[in-house]
Amino acid sequence: MAEENRNVQPEGNKLTAGAMKEARQAYESFDSFVAVREEDSTLVIAGKLILRFMGIVIMIVLSPFLLIGLAIAFAAVL
């Protein structure tokens, strides 16, 4: 039984690592998109600041759902 758990655990870690890598890449691409550059006009800077603010709000709103999902996932594993 313990041997079966050892075989399952690395696969789960690979899936988690892959999901974390994809999430990191998505955040980095969003961050580079909304980064303010010297050649940006005032209107573009304002739009990028609004997009960055909206991204922060979306992450805050989604965080309780992510926590609930993690709690359910851990309960299912145990």
VOSE-387985 format. One record per residue: x, z, y of N, C-alpha, C in turn; residue in three letters. Coordinates in nm, 3 decimals, m for minus. Atoms other than C-alpha are relative to their C-alpha. Layout:
N
n_xx->X&n_zz->Z&n_yy->Y&ca_xx->X&ca_zz->Z&ca_yy->Y&c_xx->X&c_zz->Z&c_yy->Y&resn->ALA
...
END
This chain:
78
n_xx->0.082&n_zz->0.000&n_yy->m0.119&ca_xx->0.000&ca_zz->0.000&ca_yy->0.000&c_xx->0.086&c_zz->0.000&c_yy->0.126&resn->MET
n_xx->m0.088&n_zz->m0.006&n_yy->m0.116&ca_xx->0.277&ca_zz->0.091&ca_yy->0.244&c_xx->0.075&c_zz->m0.132&c_yy->0.017&resn->ALA
n_xx->m0.070&n_zz->0.127&n_yy->m0.006&ca_xx->0.453&ca_zz->m0.233&ca_yy->0.156&c_xx->m0.088&c_zz->m0.107&c_yy->0.065&resn->GLU
n_xx->0.092&n_zz->0.094&n_yy->m0.062&ca_xx->0.143&ca_zz->m0.433&ca_yy->0.256&c_xx->m0.006&c_zz->0.021&c_yy->0.151&resn->GLU
n_xx->0.004&n_zz->m0.030&n_yy->m0.142&ca_xx->0.134&ca_zz->m0.257&ca_yy->0.595&c_xx->0.124&c_zz->m0.052&c_yy->0.070&resn->ASN
n_xx->m0.124&n_zz->0.051&n_yy->m0.060&ca_xx->0.496&ca_zz->m0.353&ca_yy->0.657&c_xx->m0.008&c_zz->m0.151&c_yy->0.018&resn->ARG
n_xx->0.011&n_zz->0.144&n_yy->m0.010&ca_xx->0.412&ca_zz->m0.717&ca_yy->0.594&c_xx->m0.096&c_zz->m0.041&c_yy->0.111&resn->ASN
n_xx->0.100&n_zz->0.033&n_yy->m0.101&ca_xx->0.115&ca_zz->m0.714&ca_yy->0.831&c_xx->0.052&c_zz->0.032&c_yy->0.140&resn->VAL
n_xx->m0.041&n_zz->m0.047&n_yy->m0.132&ca_xx->0.280&ca_zz->m0.530&ca_yy->1.118&c_xx->0.087&c_zz->m0.100&c_yy->0.076&resn->GLN
n_xx->m0.078&n_zz->0.095&n_yy->m0.078&ca_xx->0.550&ca_zz->m0.786&ca_yy->1.212&c_xx->m0.080&c_zz->m0.119&c_yy->0.048&resn->PRO
n_xx->0.082&n_zz->0.112&n_yy->m0.043&ca_xx->0.291&ca_zz->m1.064&ca_yy->1.222&c_xx->m0.083&c_zz->0.039&c_yy->0.122&resn->GLU
n_xx->0.075&n_zz->m0.049&n_yy->m0.115&ca_xx->0.079&ca_zz->m0.855&ca_yy->1.460&c_xx->0.089&c_zz->0.012&c_yy->0.123&resn->GLY
n_xx->m0.093&n_zz->m0.010&n_yy->m0.112&ca_xx->0.384&ca_zz->m0.789&ca_yy->1.675&c_xx->0.034&c_zz->m0.138&c_yy->0.055&resn->ASN
n_xx->m0.027&n_zz->0.136&n_yy->m0.045&ca_xx->0.455&ca_zz->m1.163&ca_yy->1.688&c_xx->m0.116&c_zz->m0.052&c_yy->0.085&resn->LYS
n_xx->0.117&n_zz->0.043&n_yy->m0.076&ca_xx->0.099&ca_zz->m1.230&ca_yy->1.803&c_xx->m0.006&c_zz->0.069&c_yy->0.135&resn->LEU
n_xx->0.001&n_zz->m0.075&n_yy->m0.125&ca_xx->0.122&ca_zz->m0.958&ca_yy->2.065&c_xx->0.109&c_zz->m0.052&c_yy->0.093&resn->THR
n_xx->m0.111&n_zz->0.051&n_yy->m0.082&ca_xx->0.459&ca_zz->m1.085&ca_yy->2.186&c_xx->m0.034&c_zz->m0.138&c_yy->0.056&resn->ALA
n_xx->0.040&n_zz->0.134&n_yy->m0.047&ca_xx->0.321&ca_zz->m1.440&ca_yy->2.207&c_xx->m0.103&c_zz->0.008&c_yy->0.110&resn->GLY
n_xx->0.103&n_zz->m0.016&n_yy->m0.103&ca_xx->0.018&ca_zz->m1.327&ca_yy->2.404&c_xx->0.061&c_zz->0.054&c_yy->0.129&resn->ALA
n_xx->m0.066&n_zz->m0.056&n_yy->m0.119&ca_xx->0.238&ca_zz->m1.123&ca_yy->2.639&c_xx->0.083&c_zz->m0.108&c_yy->0.070&resn->MET
n_xx->m0.081&n_zz->0.108&n_yy->m0.058&ca_xx->0.467&ca_zz->m1.423&ca_yy->2.690&c_xx->m0.088&c_zz->m0.098&c_yy->0.076&resn->LYS
n_xx->0.092&n_zz->0.092&n_yy->m0.067&ca_xx->0.174&ca_zz->m1.650&ca_yy->2.774&c_xx->m0.059&c_zz->0.062&c_yy->0.125&resn->GLU
n_xx->0.054&n_zz->m0.068&n_yy->m0.118&ca_xx->0.026&ca_zz->m1.392&ca_yy->3.012&c_xx->0.104&c_zz->0.007&c_yy->0.110&resn->ALA
n_xx->m0.108&n_zz->m0.007&n_yy->m0.099&ca_xx->0.363&ca_zz->m1.351&ca_yy->3.183&c_xx->0.021&c_zz->m0.137&c_yy->0.065&resn->ARG
n_xx->m0.016&n_zz->0.135&n_yy->m0.054&ca_xx->0.397&ca_zz->m1.730&ca_yy->3.222&c_xx->m0.114&c_zz->m0.037&c_yy->0.094&resn->GLN
n_xx->0.116&n_zz->0.029&n_yy->m0.085&ca_xx->0.045&ca_zz->m1.757&ca_yy->3.364&c_xx->0.012&c_zz->0.074&c_yy->0.133&resn->ALA
n_xx->m0.016&n_zz->m0.076&n_yy->m0.124&ca_xx->0.114&ca_zz->m1.480&ca_yy->3.615&c_xx->0.112&c_zz->m0.057&c_yy->0.086&resn->TYR
n_xx->m0.112&n_zz->0.055&n_yy->m0.076&ca_xx->0.449&ca_zz->m1.629&ca_yy->3.715&c_xx->m0.037&c_zz->m0.132&c_yy->0.066&resn->GLU
n_xx->0.042&n_zz->0.127&n_yy->m0.061&ca_xx->0.292&ca_zz->m1.972&ca_yy->3.773&c_xx->m0.096&c_zz->0.025&c_yy->0.116&resn->SER
n_xx->0.091&n_zz->m0.034&n_yy->m0.109&ca_xx->0.013&ca_zz->m1.817&ca_yy->3.982&c_xx->0.078&c_zz->0.058&c_yy->0.118&resn->PHE
n_xx->m0.080&n_zz->m0.062&n_yy->m0.106&ca_xx->0.268&ca_zz->m1.610&ca_yy->4.176&c_xx->0.081&c_zz->m0.104&c_yy->0.076&resn->ASP
n_xx->m0.076&n_zz->0.103&n_yy->m0.069&ca_xx->0.483&ca_zz->m1.915&ca_yy->4.250&c_xx->m0.092&c_zz->m0.092&c_yy->0.081&resn->SER
n_xx->0.095&n_zz->0.084&n_yy->m0.072&ca_xx->0.172&ca_zz->m2.110&ca_yy->4.356&c_xx->m0.040&c_zz->0.064&c_yy->0.133&resn->PHE
n_xx->0.047&n_zz->m0.067&n_yy->m0.121&ca_xx->0.064&ca_zz->m1.847&ca_yy->4.611&c_xx->0.115&c_zz->0.057&c_yy->0.084&resn->VAL
n_xx->m0.115&n_zz->m0.048&n_yy->m0.078&ca_xx->0.417&ca_zz->m1.773&ca_yy->4.736&c_xx->0.003&c_zz->m0.073&c_yy->0.134&resn->ALA
n_xx->m0.006&n_zz->0.057&n_yy->m0.134&ca_xx->0.449&ca_zz->m1.828&ca_yy->5.110&c_xx->0.138&c_zz->m0.060&c_yy->0.021&resn->VAL
n_xx->m0.126&n_zz->0.071&n_yy->m0.025&ca_xx->0.715&ca_zz->m2.084&ca_yy->5.201&c_xx->0.013&c_zz->m0.031&c_yy->0.148&resn->ARG
n_xx->m0.026&n_zz->0.026&n_yy->m0.143&ca_xx->0.875&ca_zz->m2.168&ca_yy->5.532&c_xx->m0.073&c_zz->m0.123&c_yy->0.051&resn->GLU
n_xx->0.062&n_zz->0.125&n_yy->m0.045&ca_xx->0.727&ca_zz->m2.519&ca_yy->5.546&c_xx->m0.152&c_zz->0.005&c_yy->0.001&resn->GLU
n_xx->0.146&n_zz->m0.012&n_yy->0.001&ca_xx->0.368&ca_zz->m2.392&ca_yy->5.499&c_xx->m0.054&c_zz->0.019&c_yy->0.141&resn->ASP
n_xx->0.066&n_zz->m0.019&n_yy->m0.129&ca_xx->0.134&ca_zz->m2.419&ca_yy->5.793&c_xx->m0.076&c_zz->0.133&c_yy->m0.001&resn->SER
n_xx->0.073&n_zz->m0.126&n_yy->m0.012&ca_xx->m0.062&ca_zz->m2.120&ca_yy->5.920&c_xx->m0.126&c_zz->0.000&c_yy->m0.086&resn->THR
n_xx->0.123&n_zz->0.010&n_yy->0.080&ca_xx->m0.379&ca_zz->m2.242&ca_yy->5.749&c_xx->0.032&c_zz->0.013&c_yy->m0.149&resn->LEU
n_xx->m0.039&n_zz->m0.009&n_yy->0.141&ca_xx->m0.200&ca_zz->m2.282&ca_yy->5.414&c_xx->0.042&c_zz->0.143&c_yy->m0.034&resn->VAL
n_xx->m0.040&n_zz->m0.139&n_yy->0.022&ca_xx->m0.046&ca_zz->m1.935&ca_yy->5.449&c_xx->m0.122&c_zz->0.090&c_yy->m0.012&resn->ILE
n_xx->0.123&n_zz->m0.080&n_yy->0.006&ca_xx->m0.390&ca_zz->m1.787&ca_yy->5.517&c_xx->m0.072&c_zz->m0.023&c_yy->m0.133&resn->ALA
n_xx->0.064&n_zz->0.031&n_yy->0.129&ca_xx->m0.531&ca_zz->m1.966&ca_yy->5.210&c_xx->0.073&c_zz->0.065&c_yy->m0.116&resn->GLY
n_xx->m0.077&n_zz->m0.062&n_yy->0.108&ca_xx->m0.249&ca_zz->m1.841&ca_yy->4.990&c_xx->m0.017&c_zz->0.151&c_yy->m0.001&resn->LYS
n_xx->0.023&n_zz->m0.145&n_yy->m0.006&ca_xx->m0.297&ca_zz->m1.484&ca_yy->5.112&c_xx->m0.138&c_zz->0.036&c_yy->m0.055&resn->LEU
n_xx->0.135&n_zz->m0.023&n_yy->0.053&ca_xx->m0.669&ca_zz->m1.506&ca_yy->5.035&c_xx->0.000&c_zz->m0.014&c_yy->m0.152&resn->ILE
n_xx->m0.009&n_zz->0.018&n_yy->0.145&ca_xx->m0.593&ca_zz->m1.642&ca_yy->4.687&c_xx->0.071&c_zz->0.117&c_yy->m0.067&resn->LEU
n_xx->m0.073&n_zz->m0.114&n_yy->0.057&ca_xx->m0.342&ca_zz->m1.363&ca_yy->4.624&c_xx->m0.090&c_zz->0.124&c_yy->m0.002&resn->ARG
n_xx->0.091&n_zz->m0.114&n_yy->m0.006&ca_xx->m0.596&ca_zz->m1.101&ca_yy->4.736&c_xx->m0.109&c_zz->m0.013&c_yy->m0.107&resn->PHE
n_xx->0.103&n_zz->0.021&n_yy->0.101&ca_xx->m0.863&ca_zz->m1.255&ca_yy->4.512&c_xx->0.056&c_zz->0.022&c_yy->m0.141&resn->MET
n_xx->m0.064&n_zz->m0.023&n_yy->0.129&ca_xx->m0.619&ca_zz->m1.251&ca_yy->4.217&c_xx->0.015&c_zz->0.148&c_yy->m0.030&resn->GLY
n_xx->m0.014&n_zz->m0.145&n_yy->0.017&ca_xx->m0.551&ca_zz->m0.881&ca_yy->4.271&c_xx->m0.135&c_zz->0.063&c_yy->m0.031&resn->ILE
n_xx->0.134&n_zz->m0.054&n_yy->0.023&ca_xx->m0.923&ca_zz->m0.805&ca_yy->4.289&c_xx->m0.049&c_zz->m0.034&c_yy->m0.140&resn->VAL
n_xx->0.043&n_zz->0.040&n_yy->0.134&ca_xx->m0.990&ca_zz->m1.002&ca_yy->3.970&c_xx->0.071&c_zz->0.083&c_yy->m0.106&resn->ILE
n_xx->m0.074&n_zz->m0.083&n_yy->0.097&ca_xx->m0.715&ca_zz->m0.812&ca_yy->3.785&c_xx->m0.053&c_zz->0.142&c_yy->m0.004&resn->MET
n_xx->0.054&n_zz->m0.137&n_yy->m0.005&ca_xx->m0.857&ca_zz->m0.478&ca_yy->3.902&c_xx->m0.136&c_zz->0.006&c_yy->m0.067&resn->ILE
n_xx->0.134&n_zz->0.002&n_yy->0.059&ca_xx->m1.211&ca_zz->m0.575&ca_yy->3.800&c_xx->0.008&c_zz->m0.016&c_yy->m0.152&resn->VAL
n_xx->m0.010&n_zz->0.024&n_yy->0.144&ca_xx->m1.100&ca_zz->m0.696&ca_yy->3.456&c_xx->0.069&c_zz->0.111&c_yy->m0.076&resn->LEU
n_xx->m0.078&n_zz->m0.102&n_yy->0.070&ca_xx->m0.879&ca_zz->m0.396&ca_yy->3.377&c_xx->m0.087&c_zz->0.094&c_yy->m0.085&resn->SER
n_xx->0.079&n_zz->m0.086&n_yy->0.089&ca_xx->m1.164&ca_zz->m0.170&ca_yy->3.247&c_xx->m0.042&c_zz->m0.072&c_yy->m0.128&resn->PRO
n_xx->0.038&n_zz->0.076&n_yy->0.119&ca_xx->m1.277&ca_zz->m0.447&ca_yy->3.009&c_xx->0.118&c_zz->m0.015&c_yy->m0.094&resn->PHE
n_xx->m0.119&n_zz->0.009&n_yy->0.084&ca_xx->m0.921&ca_zz->m0.488&ca_yy->2.886&c_xx->0.027&c_zz->0.132&c_yy->m0.070&resn->LEU
n_xx->m0.021&n_zz->m0.131&n_yy->0.060&ca_xx->m0.891&ca_zz->m0.115&ca_yy->2.827&c_xx->m0.101&c_zz->0.026&c_yy->m0.111&resn->LEU
n_xx->0.103&n_zz->m0.017&n_yy->0.103&ca_xx->m1.219&ca_zz->m0.112&ca_yy->2.635&c_xx->0.034&c_zz->m0.086&c_yy->m0.122&resn->ILE
n_xx->m0.039&n_zz->0.088&n_yy->0.109&ca_xx->m1.102&ca_zz->m0.409&ca_yy->2.429&c_xx->0.118&c_zz->0.055&c_yy->m0.079&resn->GLY
n_xx->m0.113&n_zz->m0.061&n_yy->0.069&ca_xx->m0.773&ca_zz->m0.236&ca_yy->2.350&c_xx->m0.044&c_zz->0.120&c_yy->m0.082&resn->LEU
n_xx->0.049&n_zz->m0.117&n_yy->0.074&ca_xx->m0.957&ca_zz->0.082&ca_yy->2.249&c_xx->m0.073&c_zz->m0.043&c_yy->m0.126&resn->ALA
n_xx->0.072&n_zz->0.051&n_yy->0.118&ca_xx->m1.181&ca_zz->m0.116&ca_yy->2.014&c_xx->0.099&c_zz->m0.056&c_yy->m0.101&resn->ILE
n_xx->m0.100&n_zz->0.056&n_yy->0.091&ca_xx->m0.879&ca_zz->m0.298&ca_yy->1.869&c_xx->0.075&c_zz->0.111&c_yy->m0.073&resn->ALA
n_xx->m0.070&n_zz->m0.110&n_yy->0.064&ca_xx->m0.696&ca_zz->0.028&ca_yy->1.804&c_xx->m0.092&c_zz->0.073&c_yy->m0.098&resn->PHE
n_xx->0.096&n_zz->m0.064&n_yy->0.091&ca_xx->m1.010&ca_zz->0.180&ca_yy->1.650&c_xx->m0.018&c_zz->m0.084&c_yy->m0.126&resn->ALA
n_xx->0.017&n_zz->0.087&n_yy->0.117&ca_xx->m1.044&ca_zz->m0.121&ca_yy->1.422&c_xx->0.122&c_zz->0.008&c_yy->m0.092&resn->ALA
n_xx->m0.122&n_zz->m0.007&n_yy->0.079&ca_xx->m0.683&ca_zz->m0.089&ca_yy->1.309&c_xx->0.008&c_zz->0.133&c_yy->m0.075&resn->VAL
n_xx->m0.005&n_zz->m0.133&n_yy->0.065&ca_xx->m0.712&ca_zz->0.281&ca_yy->1.235&c_xx->m0.113&c_zz->0.010&c_yy->m0.098&resn->LEU
END
